[in-house]
């Protein structure tokens, strides 16, 4: 009798991709920025060791229960595209440059800084908005402390930490209010594996708005990692927009460390890619921090979109607000896992989390799970989760006023979606997001009519 | 002039429960018909069936609206052809502004009639006049549809929509429920302002109170899914003084008399 356990196809894909990464490492590593500095080299090697130990996440990992990366993403990970694919670069989506946004734009094509598409305006003294790859070549030691902070990082973040080649470096020194937004835009042009690494450091009492934006119709495999460090009383509005094509695969982590009194308002809008996974974490390292995390995901066809969030109330008097909405059509699947941890001694913590899902089709699926872990006694925490369909009374009311059935459904779907964007302070950005969402609704609606 | 509405032998059920059990009613242009009856008699069901609610299955009978079959039409087609239902419980719709609903509804009807759509300026001028008549503050049209409106504001909002849409047949389902006397008078004035020779109204009400202000041409009493009494406005007063008990007692006789 043969008792050998047969390897599952997904496990094999994951193992082969891991082997590809390890085999490629000796050849790739010397060319990666910062390897000439022992600190960065060590950091990369440690990260690779962590990834070697865990491999690509599989459904056996609790945090990846609904999103088995080993099959889909591992298969395309670091596959060298054939000649045909390499020759057919997709046209760049120039509309994704958001020209009317104003402010500063740092653009990347297939993970590499694209100065010709970037536009950085005059900056107050000490503000840096530049390529992280270039900064790692120039002065790696200065970035080491931040890059070494791997709190909240998944195995995929470790993979990024080993292979990171480029991304954005944003440094805002103390007491600077950047009025203009910073648009970091990542365009996929060819079938490629890109691992952008973004580092955002905002000084005491400083304020800025950042947009991290992924677009392009190429079958890109993105494994992004963004870290934000907010010093005392810093105030950051951050929006991640994932608007890639249907053949793209997207894995991304956004990890925020907050010092005393800082405020972080994060939005995650995930519209594209066949598979998208977003890990968002915020850690309150000081008292009286505030974090709001909002999210909106739209999926149809066989799209799969997964948000895993974690807020650590590690210090007292922190406030967190989390509100995610998903709209799922076709045979799509939406996953939301919102974890809030109130640490011992983090008294007067105030946390509130809701997740609402709208299913537009009988075959769509939503898995939503709020997780509150409370180790302090003087706290205020609440959560709620709903999964539902369009309301029949609302549909009939609209139809009785002359809306045809399809328009009534679209109006109600849009109403559900747009309320998730209301909190975005930057009006031109909100308008872009509204347009991007409307373009993906089952029936297009004239935006002006709804305003 | 041909009738606006002709109902013949209408029967309807929800799930397997019969609610309407043979309704006959003819409504001519210019007429206001009150439909009264105890709770559960089928008044609201009749209103909803006429507006096209799919929760109810029509099992027998026919309805002609402006000479054409009504029951085969989708709710939105009925609306665009001038049939308006003022809801007993106006629905709150978060995220959809009242002004959008009003403008889209009006322009859907105008398109259907082959008339040019109103632009934002003309529409606002029109709606401001109607708001004033309904004693509604302008900010109500910029809020989400009925969301956070008081009971009175919701009812006024229904009449506001009716005033804008100028329907041929208005069905008012308990337009007065939950209103204080001042709000009742505003709503009644709004209804009366729309009485016109070419327009008909069906006023569904449990109490006679609204009919002090909106005086009907005919009063019908519904009981157990049938019209068991029809008469003039004095029938409403009789119901007010005697209650619905005598109607139920008399129901079998009335049915036999038909």
Interface residues (C-beta under 8 A of the other chain):
Chain A: X391 X392 X393 X394 X396 X397 X398 X399 X400 X401 X402 X403 X404 X405 X408 X411 X412 X414 X415 X416 X418 X419 X449 X450
Chain B: X51 X52 X53 X54 X55 X74 X75 X76 X78 X79 X80 X84 X85 X87 X90 X91 X93 X94 X95 X96 X97 X100 X101 X103 X104 X105 X108 X109 X112 X144 X145 X161 X165
